[in-house]
Amino acid sequence: MAMYTDILVVADGTDTAVSHAVEVSDAFGAKLHALYAFDPSEADVLSEKERAGAVERAETAGTEETGRVAELAAERGIDTARAVREGVPHRTVVGYAKEKGIDLVVVRDPGADAVSSNLPTRAMRLSEVPVMTVPDGAEADGYDSVVVPTDGSNPAVNAAEHAVALAEVYDADVHAVYVVKSAVHDHEDAPRSTVGLLKEAGENATEEVVSLAEEAGVSATRAVVKGTPHEEILRHAEDFEADLVSMGKLGPGADERGFVGSTTERVLHRSDLPVLSVG
């Protein structure tokens, strides 16, 4: 099962992502990396002197913010590393994660905040490691219930493994769900019909998640439902009072170009819960 030894949190002056990163780092005994990334694009239109001043102010802010994260982590006995880097934020985050062998990236999802709303989505798309996006208001009190949407794809199975690893550490329950789209489900439901085959695929996919959980001694449920995928996933999370959704970021046959507007992104942007996206 997945284990975390190095976790990266994007420091942005709020406690949204930091609290979850500290929580998971403590639970897994992982080292916490605090990264402050600032974008020089706005400063580029300034004179050389003005730009130097803007960069200096950003570096000072980054040093203070990563220091604050380190202090919070130290209260839990967590080993930390700090970095302040200039560059396009999502590329800086992904580059740091690759350079340092990061196992998990934790970043705040600011919602409608136009300044930084692209960071979590773009980092998630490019990252080779799982990314946990945390919306404002999602408290870090551990994880008692984890929902795992699955379609049987490799990313979905990988997401299930991460969900089970977290559930094992936190003694949480795992809830697997497969959604048959309403437009398909309304067709004739017979054993070898399209609907019948999809239901069978759903039973197999959710059973695989349950088997992973049972092997780890984790309690699990499974369900095959019909509806609009992101809506049913969020409803499932609400029904089980979930603390986290863990899902593959790309489904069968998808690629980076087809990822915009995917179920994962729709869940991410509509969820009040942290979403763990796994490739």
C-alpha positions as CSV (number, residue, x, y, z in Angstrom):
1,M,0.0,0.0,0.0
2,A,1.0,3.6,-0.5
3,M,3.2,5.2,2.1
4,Y,4.3,8.8,2.5
5,T,7.8,9.7,3.5
6,D,8.1,13.2,2.0
7,I,5.1,15.5,1.8
8,L,5.0,18.9,0.1
9,V,2.7,21.6,1.1
10,V,2.3,24.8,-0.9
11,A,2.5,27.7,1.6
12,D,0.2,30.5,0.6
13,G,-0.4,32.4,3.8
14,T,-3.4,30.4,4.9
15,D,-3.8,27.3,7.1
16,T,-6.1,25.5,4.6
17,A,-3.5,23.1,3.1
18,V,-1.0,23.4,5.9
19,S,-3.3,21.8,8.5
20,H,-3.9,18.7,6.3
21,A,-0.3,18.4,5.3
22,V,0.8,18.5,9.0
23,E,-1.9,16.0,9.9
24,V,-0.9,13.5,7.3
25,S,2.9,14.0,7.9
26,D,2.3,13.3,11.6
27,A,0.3,10.2,10.9
28,F,2.8,8.7,8.5
29,G,6.0,10.0,10.2
30,A,6.8,11.9,7.0
31,K,9.1,14.8,6.4
32,L,7.2,18.0,5.5
33,H,8.5,20.3,2.8
34,A,7.1,23.8,2.8
35,L,7.4,25.6,-0.5
36,Y,6.5,29.2,-1.3
37,A,6.3,29.8,-5.0
38,F,5.9,33.3,-6.4
39,D,5.2,34.3,-10.0
40,P,7.5,37.0,-11.4
41,S,5.3,37.8,-14.3
42,E,3.7,40.9,-12.8
43,A,7.1,42.1,-11.7
44,D,8.5,41.7,-15.3
45,V,6.7,44.8,-16.4
46,L,8.5,46.9,-13.8
47,S,11.9,48.5,-14.1
48,E,14.9,46.5,-13.1
49,K,15.1,48.3,-9.7
50,E,11.3,48.0,-9.1
51,R,11.4,44.3,-10.1
52,A,14.3,43.6,-7.7
53,G,12.3,45.2,-4.9
54,A,9.2,43.1,-5.7
55,V,11.2,39.9,-5.7
56,E,12.9,40.9,-2.4
57,R,9.5,41.4,-0.8
58,A,8.2,38.1,-2.2
59,E,11.3,36.3,-0.8
60,T,10.8,37.9,2.6
61,A,7.1,36.9,2.6
62,G,8.0,33.4,1.6
63,T,10.7,33.0,4.2
64,E,8.2,34.2,6.9
65,E,5.4,31.9,5.7
66,T,7.6,28.7,5.3
67,G,9.0,29.5,8.7
68,R,5.5,29.6,10.2
69,V,4.7,26.2,8.6
70,A,7.9,24.8,10.1
71,E,6.9,26.1,13.5
72,L,3.5,24.4,13.3
73,A,5.1,21.2,12.2
74,A,7.7,21.4,15.0
75,E,4.8,21.4,17.5
76,R,4.0,17.9,16.3
77,G,7.7,16.8,16.2
78,I,7.7,16.8,12.3
79,D,11.0,17.1,10.4
80,T,10.7,20.0,7.9
81,A,12.4,21.5,4.9
82,R,11.8,25.0,3.6
83,A,12.1,26.6,0.2
84,V,11.2,29.9,-1.5
85,R,11.4,29.7,-5.3
86,E,10.6,32.1,-8.2
87,G,8.7,30.9,-11.2
88,V,5.4,29.9,-12.6
89,P,3.8,28.4,-9.5
90,H,2.4,25.1,-10.8
91,R,5.6,24.3,-12.7
92,T,7.6,25.3,-9.6
93,V,5.6,23.0,-7.4
94,V,5.8,20.1,-9.8
95,G,9.5,20.6,-10.4
96,Y,10.2,20.7,-6.7
97,A,8.2,17.5,-6.1
98,K,10.2,15.7,-8.8
99,E,13.5,17.0,-7.5
100,K,13.0,16.1,-3.9
101,G,11.2,12.7,-4.4
102,I,7.9,14.0,-2.9
103,D,5.2,11.3,-2.4
104,L,2.3,13.7,-1.9
105,V,1.5,17.3,-2.8
106,V,-1.0,19.2,-0.7
107,V,-2.3,22.5,-2.0
108,R,-5.2,24.8,-1.2
109,D,-8.1,25.1,-3.6
110,P,-9.1,28.8,-3.4
111,G,-12.3,28.3,-5.4
112,A,-13.3,31.5,-7.2
113,D,-10.1,33.3,-6.2
114,A,-9.0,34.4,-9.7
115,V,-5.4,35.0,-8.6
116,S,-4.5,31.4,-7.7
117,S,-7.4,29.2,-8.7
118,N,-5.4,27.6,-11.6
119,L,-2.6,26.4,-9.3
120,P,-4.3,23.2,-7.9
121,T,-5.7,22.1,-11.2
122,R,-2.6,22.7,-13.2
123,A,-0.3,21.1,-10.6
124,M,-2.6,18.1,-10.5
125,R,-2.5,17.7,-14.2
126,L,1.2,17.8,-14.4
127,S,2.2,16.1,-11.2
128,E,3.6,12.5,-11.3
129,V,2.6,12.1,-7.7
130,P,-0.8,12.3,-5.9
131,V,-2.1,15.8,-5.2
132,M,-4.5,16.6,-2.4
133,T,-6.5,19.7,-3.0
134,V,-8.1,21.2,0.0
135,P,-10.9,23.7,-0.1
136,D,-11.3,26.5,2.4
137,G,-13.2,25.3,5.5
138,A,-12.2,21.7,5.2
139,E,-10.9,21.0,8.8
140,A,-8.1,18.6,9.4
141,D,-9.4,16.3,12.1
142,G,-8.2,13.1,10.7
143,Y,-10.1,10.9,8.2
144,D,-12.8,8.6,9.3
145,S,-14.6,8.0,6.0
146,V,-13.0,7.9,2.5
147,V,-15.0,7.7,-0.7
148,V,-13.3,6.0,-3.6
149,P,-15.0,6.5,-7.0
150,T,-13.8,3.8,-9.4
151,D,-14.1,2.8,-13.0
152,G,-11.7,-0.1,-12.8
153,S,-8.9,1.8,-14.5
154,N,-5.3,1.8,-13.3
155,P,-5.5,5.4,-11.9
156,A,-8.7,4.4,-10.0
157,V,-7.0,1.3,-8.5
158,N,-4.0,3.5,-7.5
159,A,-6.3,5.9,-5.9
160,A,-8.0,3.1,-4.0
161,E,-4.6,1.9,-2.7
162,H,-3.9,5.4,-1.4
163,A,-7.3,5.5,0.2
164,V,-6.8,2.2,1.9
165,A,-3.4,3.3,3.2
166,L,-4.9,6.4,4.8
167,A,-7.8,4.4,6.1
168,E,-5.5,1.8,7.7
169,V,-3.5,4.6,9.5
170,Y,-6.7,6.4,10.6
171,D,-8.9,3.4,11.2
172,A,-11.3,4.8,8.7
173,D,-14.0,3.2,6.5
174,V,-13.7,3.0,2.7
175,H,-16.7,3.4,0.4
176,A,-16.3,2.4,-3.2
177,V,-18.7,3.7,-5.8
178,Y,-19.2,3.1,-9.5
179,V,-21.5,5.4,-11.5
180,V,-23.4,4.3,-14.6
181,K,-24.3,7.5,-16.5
182,S,-28.1,8.1,-16.6
183,A,-28.1,8.4,-20.4
184,V,-26.7,4.9,-20.6
185,H,-28.6,3.4,-17.7
186,D,-32.0,4.3,-19.3
187,H,-31.4,1.8,-22.1
188,E,-32.6,-1.8,-21.8
189,D,-31.1,-3.6,-18.8
190,A,-30.3,-7.2,-19.8
191,P,-27.4,-9.4,-18.8
192,R,-25.4,-8.8,-22.1
193,S,-26.8,-5.3,-22.9
194,T,-24.7,-2.2,-22.6
195,V,-26.2,-1.4,-19.2
196,G,-25.8,-5.0,-18.1
197,L,-22.1,-5.0,-19.0
198,L,-21.6,-1.7,-17.3
199,K,-23.2,-2.9,-14.1
200,E,-21.0,-6.0,-14.2
201,A,-18.0,-3.8,-14.7
202,G,-19.1,-1.7,-11.8
203,E,-19.5,-4.7,-9.6
204,N,-16.0,-6.0,-10.5
205,A,-14.4,-2.5,-10.0
206,T,-16.0,-1.9,-6.6
207,E,-15.3,-5.5,-5.5
208,E,-11.6,-4.9,-6.3
209,V,-11.6,-1.9,-3.9
210,V,-13.3,-3.9,-1.2
211,S,-10.7,-6.7,-1.6
212,L,-7.8,-4.2,-1.2
213,A,-9.4,-2.8,1.9
214,E,-10.1,-6.2,3.4
215,E,-6.5,-7.3,2.8
216,A,-5.5,-4.3,4.9
217,G,-8.1,-5.0,7.6
218,V,-10.1,-1.9,6.6
219,S,-13.9,-1.8,6.7
220,A,-15.4,-1.2,3.2
221,T,-18.6,-0.9,1.4
222,R,-19.4,-0.8,-2.3
223,A,-22.2,0.5,-4.5
224,V,-23.1,0.7,-8.2
225,V,-25.5,3.7,-8.9
226,K,-26.9,5.5,-11.8
227,G,-26.8,9.3,-12.5
228,T,-24.4,12.1,-13.4
229,P,-21.0,10.9,-12.2
230,H,-19.7,13.9,-10.3
231,E,-23.1,14.5,-8.7
232,E,-23.4,10.9,-7.5
233,I,-19.9,10.9,-6.2
234,L,-20.5,14.0,-4.1
235,R,-23.9,12.6,-2.9
236,H,-22.2,9.4,-1.9
237,A,-19.6,11.4,0.0
238,E,-22.4,13.3,1.8
239,D,-24.3,10.2,2.6
240,F,-21.3,8.6,4.3
241,E,-20.2,11.8,5.9
242,A,-16.8,11.4,4.2
243,D,-13.7,13.4,5.1
244,L,-11.9,12.7,1.8
245,V,-12.5,11.7,-1.8
246,S,-9.7,9.7,-3.4
247,M,-10.0,9.1,-7.2
248,G,-7.9,8.6,-10.3
249,K,-7.3,11.7,-12.3
250,L,-7.6,10.1,-15.7
251,G,-10.1,7.5,-16.8
252,P,-9.7,4.8,-19.5
253,G,-8.5,6.1,-22.8
254,A,-8.2,9.7,-21.5
255,D,-5.1,11.9,-21.8
256,E,-4.0,15.3,-20.6
257,R,-5.9,17.0,-23.4
258,G,-9.1,15.2,-22.4
259,F,-8.8,16.0,-18.7
260,V,-10.4,19.4,-18.8
261,G,-14.0,19.0,-17.7
262,S,-13.4,15.5,-16.5
263,T,-15.3,13.9,-13.6
264,T,-12.3,14.4,-11.4
265,E,-12.1,18.1,-12.0
266,R,-15.9,18.5,-11.6
267,V,-15.6,16.8,-8.2
268,L,-12.6,18.8,-7.2
269,H,-14.2,22.2,-8.0
270,R,-17.6,21.3,-6.4
271,S,-16.4,19.4,-3.3
272,D,-16.4,20.8,0.2
273,L,-13.9,18.0,1.1
274,P,-10.3,17.4,0.2
275,V,-9.9,15.5,-3.0
276,L,-6.9,13.2,-3.5
277,S,-6.1,12.9,-7.2
278,V,-3.9,10.0,-8.2
279,G,-2.4,9.1,-11.6
